[in-house]
Amino acid sequence: MGLKGNKKLPKDIKLQVRDRVLASIQADRQASEAQLARRLEHEAAENTFSWKPVIRRR
C-alpha cells in the first residue's frame, strides 16, 4: 500500500477513514429505522383485517 516502513497513518487519512466509517454507521442506522417503520406500518395494516362471510339468500 505504500506505508510499509511507516506504521502510522497520516492524520488526514485517519480523519477520512473515520468520516467514512461514521457515515456508513449512520446510513445503516437510518436504513434499519426506516425498515422498522415500514414493517410496523405494514403490521398495523394487517391487523385491520375485517372480512365478513357473504350473506347467502335461501
C-alpha positions as CSV (number, residue, x, y, z in Angstrom):
1,M,0.0,0.0,0.0
2,G,3.0,2.3,0.3
3,L,3.1,2.6,4.1
4,K,5.3,-0.5,4.7
5,G,8.0,1.5,6.5
6,N,5.6,3.9,8.2
7,K,3.3,2.0,10.6
8,K,1.2,5.1,11.4
9,L,-1.2,6.6,9.0
10,P,-1.2,10.4,8.4
11,K,-3.7,12.4,10.4
12,D,-5.7,13.5,7.3
13,I,-6.1,9.8,6.2
14,K,-7.3,8.9,9.7
15,L,-9.9,11.6,9.5
16,Q,-11.1,10.5,6.1
17,V,-11.4,6.9,7.2
18,R,-13.2,8.0,10.4
19,D,-15.6,10.1,8.4
20,R,-16.4,7.2,6.1
21,V,-16.9,4.8,8.9
22,L,-19.2,7.1,10.8
23,A,-21.1,8.0,7.7
24,S,-21.6,4.2,7.0
25,I,-22.8,3.6,10.6
26,Q,-25.2,6.5,10.3
27,A,-26.5,5.2,7.0
28,D,-27.0,1.7,8.4
29,R,-28.9,3.1,11.4
30,Q,-31.2,5.2,9.2
31,A,-31.8,2.2,6.9
32,S,-32.7,0.0,9.9
33,E,-35.0,2.6,11.4
34,A,-36.8,3.1,8.0
35,Q,-37.2,-0.7,7.6
36,L,-38.6,-0.9,11.1
37,A,-41.0,1.9,10.4
38,R,-42.1,0.2,7.1
39,R,-42.6,-3.1,9.0
40,L,-44.6,-1.6,11.8
41,E,-46.8,0.3,9.2
42,H,-47.4,-3.0,7.3
43,E,-48.2,-4.9,10.5
44,A,-50.7,-2.2,11.6
45,A,-52.4,-2.5,8.2
46,E,-52.6,-6.3,8.6
47,N,-54.3,-6.1,12.0
48,T,-57.2,-4.2,10.5
49,F,-58.4,-7.2,8.5
50,S,-62.2,-7.3,8.7
51,W,-63.6,-9.9,6.4
52,K,-67.2,-10.9,6.8
53,P,-68.7,-14.0,5.2
54,V,-71.1,-13.5,2.3
55,I,-74.7,-13.5,3.4
56,R,-76.4,-16.3,1.5
57,R,-80.0,-15.9,0.5
58,R,-82.2,-19.1,0.6
